[in-house]
Amino acid sequence: MTFYVVVTVVCVTAFAADMILRYMEKVRSFGMEERLHNIKGRTIPIEDLIPHNITMLTIFGTAFGAFGIVSKLFGIHGFVSFPASIAFGCIVNFTVMHFIKPFFVGISGNELNDRTDIGGMPAVCIERIGGDDYGRIELVYNGRKYDFDAVSANDTDIEKGEAVYVLYREDSLCFVEKQSEITDIINEKEET
């Protein structure tokens, strides 16, 4: 029981500090939004069951701890309550990522949502994009960083750290082109 209480208190405190710094004090570089993993599900978004960043880890820990406390109050043995608490934390994490977060992003107005046109925006490759595979890009919209899965529109390899332009987006997948490819085309036209 003590373990679950400690986990819950620590996670609630960290989450509250994150929200206060992020939304009341406007501190964006606190580091809670840095990705913890690069897991990608091809058909099932398994990565949304696992916390993406420290903020989501605090939500996971809070749900884990709260479920553990409730299960201990009902006298459920630790061999059952621990895995059940982990499963509950994963379900809460998935719910936040797929239902709660998109709702709040949609009503705030100044944040990026599914309807925002990001075509033509500059971005940076944060995970190598193979010519026949996909990687990740990061773009800044209204002072906030967003990560997207991305593929190369020209089937060229794009290395980590290279500047790209987003051509268009389908759901959460962006089609991108290297900025150097665009400038090469412009320079060829100017020379002729």
C-alpha positions as CSV (number, residue, x, y, z in Angstrom):
1,M,0.0,0.0,0.0
2,T,2.8,2.4,0.9
3,F,4.5,1.8,-2.5
4,Y,1.3,2.8,-4.4
5,V,0.8,5.9,-2.2
6,V,4.4,7.1,-2.7
7,V,4.1,6.6,-6.5
8,T,0.8,8.5,-6.6
9,V,2.0,11.4,-4.5
10,V,5.3,11.8,-6.5
11,C,3.4,11.6,-9.9
12,V,0.7,14.0,-8.9
13,T,3.3,16.5,-7.6
14,A,5.4,16.2,-10.8
15,F,2.3,16.6,-13.0
16,A,1.1,19.6,-11.1
17,A,4.6,21.2,-11.3
18,D,4.6,20.5,-15.1
19,M,1.2,22.1,-15.6
20,I,2.0,25.1,-13.5
21,L,5.3,25.8,-15.3
22,R,3.9,25.1,-18.7
23,Y,0.6,26.9,-18.7
24,M,0.8,29.5,-15.9
25,E,4.4,30.4,-16.0
26,K,4.8,29.8,-19.8
27,V,8.0,27.8,-19.3
28,R,8.2,25.6,-22.5
29,S,11.7,24.2,-22.1
30,F,11.1,22.3,-18.9
31,G,11.9,19.0,-20.7
32,M,8.8,17.1,-19.8
33,E,7.8,16.8,-23.5
34,E,11.0,15.1,-24.7
35,R,10.2,11.7,-26.2
36,L,11.2,8.7,-24.1
37,H,11.1,6.0,-26.9
38,N,10.8,5.5,-30.6
39,I,8.4,2.6,-30.7
40,K,6.2,2.6,-33.7
41,G,3.2,0.3,-34.3
42,R,2.4,-0.4,-37.9
43,T,-1.3,-1.2,-37.5
44,I,-2.0,-0.9,-33.8
45,P,-0.8,2.2,-32.1
46,I,1.0,0.2,-29.3
47,E,3.2,3.2,-28.6
48,D,0.2,5.1,-27.2
49,L,-0.2,2.5,-24.4
50,I,3.4,3.3,-23.2
51,P,4.1,6.8,-22.0
52,H,5.6,9.0,-24.7
53,N,7.2,11.6,-22.4
54,I,7.6,12.5,-18.8
55,T,4.3,14.2,-18.6
56,M,2.5,11.1,-19.8
57,L,4.7,9.0,-17.4
58,T,3.3,11.1,-14.5
59,I,-0.2,10.4,-15.7
60,F,0.6,6.7,-16.1
61,G,2.1,6.7,-12.5
62,T,-0.9,8.4,-11.1
63,A,-3.3,6.0,-12.6
64,F,-1.1,3.0,-11.6
65,G,-0.9,4.2,-8.0
66,A,-4.5,5.1,-7.7
67,F,-5.7,1.7,-9.0
68,G,-3.2,0.0,-6.7
69,I,-4.5,1.8,-3.7
70,V,-8.1,0.9,-4.6
71,S,-7.2,-2.7,-5.2
72,K,-5.4,-2.9,-1.8
73,L,-8.4,-1.4,0.0
74,F,-10.5,-4.1,-1.5
75,G,-8.0,-6.7,-0.3
76,I,-6.8,-7.9,-3.7
77,H,-3.4,-9.7,-3.5
78,G,-0.3,-8.0,-4.9
79,F,0.2,-10.7,-7.6
80,V,-3.1,-9.5,-9.1
81,S,-3.1,-5.8,-8.2
82,F,0.3,-5.0,-9.6
83,P,-0.3,-6.3,-13.2
84,A,-3.9,-4.9,-13.1
85,S,-2.5,-1.5,-12.0
86,I,0.0,-1.6,-15.0
87,A,-2.8,-2.5,-17.4
88,F,-5.0,0.3,-16.0
89,G,-2.2,2.8,-16.4
90,C,-1.8,1.7,-20.0
91,I,-5.5,2.1,-20.7
92,V,-5.5,5.6,-19.1
93,N,-2.5,6.5,-21.2
94,F,-4.2,5.4,-24.4
95,T,-7.4,7.2,-23.5
96,V,-5.5,10.5,-22.8
97,M,-3.6,10.2,-26.1
98,H,-6.6,9.4,-28.3
99,F,-9.5,11.1,-26.7
100,I,-8.6,13.7,-24.1
101,K,-5.6,15.3,-25.6
102,P,-7.2,15.8,-29.1
103,F,-10.2,17.4,-27.4
104,F,-8.2,20.0,-25.5
105,V,-5.9,20.7,-28.5
106,G,-9.1,21.3,-30.6
107,I,-10.7,23.8,-28.2
108,S,-7.5,25.8,-27.4
109,G,-7.4,27.3,-30.9
110,N,-3.7,28.2,-31.0
111,E,-2.3,24.6,-31.0
112,L,-1.9,22.3,-33.9
113,N,-4.8,19.9,-34.5
114,D,-5.9,17.5,-37.3
115,R,-7.5,20.3,-39.3
116,T,-4.5,22.6,-39.3
117,D,-2.8,22.9,-42.7
118,I,1.0,22.5,-42.1
119,G,1.9,22.2,-45.8
120,G,4.9,24.3,-46.6
121,M,6.1,24.6,-43.0
122,P,9.8,24.0,-42.2
123,A,10.7,21.1,-39.9
124,V,13.8,19.2,-38.8
125,C,14.3,15.4,-39.1
126,I,14.7,14.0,-35.6
127,E,14.8,10.3,-36.7
128,R,16.4,9.2,-40.0
129,I,13.9,8.8,-42.9
130,G,14.9,6.1,-45.3
131,G,13.9,6.4,-48.9
132,D,11.6,3.4,-48.5
133,D,10.8,3.7,-44.8
134,Y,9.5,6.4,-42.5
135,G,11.1,8.3,-39.6
136,R,10.1,11.3,-37.5
137,I,10.2,15.1,-37.9
138,E,9.8,17.9,-35.5
139,L,8.2,21.3,-36.4
140,V,7.4,24.4,-34.3
141,Y,3.9,25.8,-34.5
142,N,3.0,28.9,-32.4
143,G,6.1,28.4,-30.3
144,R,5.4,24.7,-29.5
145,K,7.2,21.6,-30.8
146,Y,5.3,18.8,-32.5
147,D,6.5,15.4,-33.6
148,F,5.2,13.5,-36.6
149,D,5.9,10.3,-38.5
150,A,7.2,11.3,-41.9
151,V,8.1,9.8,-45.3
152,S,10.2,11.2,-48.0
153,A,8.1,12.4,-50.9
154,N,10.9,11.8,-53.4
155,D,12.1,8.5,-51.9
156,T,15.4,10.0,-50.9
157,D,17.2,9.4,-47.6
158,I,16.9,12.2,-45.1
159,E,19.4,12.1,-42.2
160,K,18.8,13.2,-38.7
161,G,19.2,16.9,-38.2
162,E,18.5,17.8,-41.9
163,A,16.0,20.6,-42.6
164,V,12.9,19.6,-44.5
165,Y,9.6,21.2,-45.7
166,V,6.3,19.5,-45.1
167,L,4.5,19.1,-48.4
168,Y,1.3,17.8,-47.0
169,R,-0.1,15.7,-44.1
170,E,-2.5,12.7,-44.1
171,D,-3.7,12.1,-40.5
172,S,-0.5,11.9,-38.5
173,L,1.9,11.1,-41.4
174,C,3.7,13.9,-43.2
175,F,5.2,13.8,-46.6
176,V,8.4,15.9,-46.6
177,E,11.1,17.0,-48.9
178,K,14.7,18.1,-48.1
179,Q,15.2,21.9,-48.2
180,S,18.4,21.3,-50.1
181,E,16.4,19.6,-52.9
182,I,14.2,22.6,-53.3
183,T,17.0,25.1,-53.3
184,D,18.9,23.0,-55.9
185,I,15.9,23.2,-58.2
186,I,15.7,27.0,-57.7
187,N,19.4,27.4,-58.3
188,E,19.2,25.4,-61.6
189,K,16.4,27.6,-62.9
190,E,18.3,30.8,-62.0
191,E,21.4,29.5,-63.9
192,T,19.5,28.8,-67.1
